[in-house]
Amino acid sequence: MSKAACRPVEDSILRQAGKWVYREGSDHYELTRQGSAVMFSVKEASRTLAAPVEWAVGNGEIGQNFSAEAAQYLH
């Protein structure tokens, strides 16, 4: 469990990422690498929320989750 979570710069999956995009209806989700940081953004209609990814959880074998804090809320 000690390796269950890591910072984006330490994560092998995020180190390989350039840009990942997922769309669901009118919602648009992106993970974008910017230097050593990874940004997470959600766009819905005319609103956009963006924040740096703080933690990556999971090794990608089954899945991987990311946490980001924006406007004092953890996403």
C-alpha positions as CSV (number, residue, x, y, z in Angstrom):
1,M,0.0,0.0,0.0
2,S,3.0,2.3,0.4
3,K,3.1,2.7,-3.4
4,A,-0.6,3.1,-3.9
5,A,-0.4,6.9,-4.4
6,C,2.3,9.1,-5.8
7,R,2.8,12.6,-7.2
8,P,2.3,13.0,-10.9
9,V,6.1,13.6,-11.6
10,E,6.7,10.1,-10.1
11,D,4.0,8.3,-11.9
12,S,5.1,6.3,-15.0
13,I,1.7,6.6,-16.7
14,L,1.5,10.3,-16.3
15,R,5.2,10.8,-17.4
16,Q,4.2,9.3,-20.7
17,A,1.1,11.4,-21.2
18,G,1.0,14.3,-23.5
19,K,-2.7,14.9,-23.6
20,W,-5.7,12.7,-22.7
21,V,-9.2,13.7,-23.7
22,Y,-12.5,12.2,-22.7
23,R,-16.0,13.4,-23.7
24,E,-19.3,12.5,-22.3
25,G,-22.2,14.4,-23.9
26,S,-21.4,18.1,-23.6
27,D,-18.7,17.5,-20.8
28,H,-15.1,17.6,-21.9
29,Y,-12.3,16.2,-19.6
30,E,-8.6,16.7,-20.2
31,L,-5.3,15.6,-18.6
32,T,-2.5,17.7,-20.1
33,R,1.2,17.5,-19.3
34,Q,2.9,20.9,-18.8
35,G,6.5,20.4,-18.0
36,S,6.7,18.4,-14.8
37,A,3.1,19.2,-13.9
38,V,-0.1,17.5,-15.1
39,M,-3.3,19.7,-15.4
40,F,-6.8,18.4,-15.1
41,S,-9.6,20.4,-16.7
42,V,-13.4,19.9,-17.0
43,K,-15.3,22.0,-19.5
44,E,-19.1,22.2,-19.5
45,A,-20.8,24.6,-21.8
46,S,-19.2,28.0,-21.1
47,R,-17.6,27.0,-17.8
48,T,-14.1,25.5,-17.3
49,L,-12.5,24.3,-14.1
50,A,-8.8,23.5,-14.2
51,A,-6.3,22.5,-11.5
52,P,-3.0,20.7,-11.2
53,V,-3.1,17.0,-10.4
54,E,-1.8,16.5,-6.9
55,W,-1.9,12.7,-6.6
56,A,-2.2,9.7,-8.8
57,V,-3.7,6.5,-7.2
58,G,-3.3,3.1,-8.8
59,N,-0.8,1.5,-11.2
60,G,-3.0,1.4,-14.2
61,E,-3.5,-2.4,-14.3
62,I,-7.2,-2.0,-13.5
63,G,-7.5,1.7,-13.5
64,Q,-6.0,4.9,-12.1
65,N,-7.5,7.9,-10.3
66,F,-6.3,11.4,-10.0
67,S,-7.0,14.0,-7.4
68,A,-6.8,17.8,-7.9
69,E,-7.9,20.6,-5.7
70,A,-9.7,23.6,-7.1
71,A,-11.8,26.3,-5.4
72,Q,-11.1,24.5,-2.1
73,Y,-12.8,21.3,-3.3
74,L,-11.1,18.0,-3.9
75,H,-11.9,16.5,-7.3
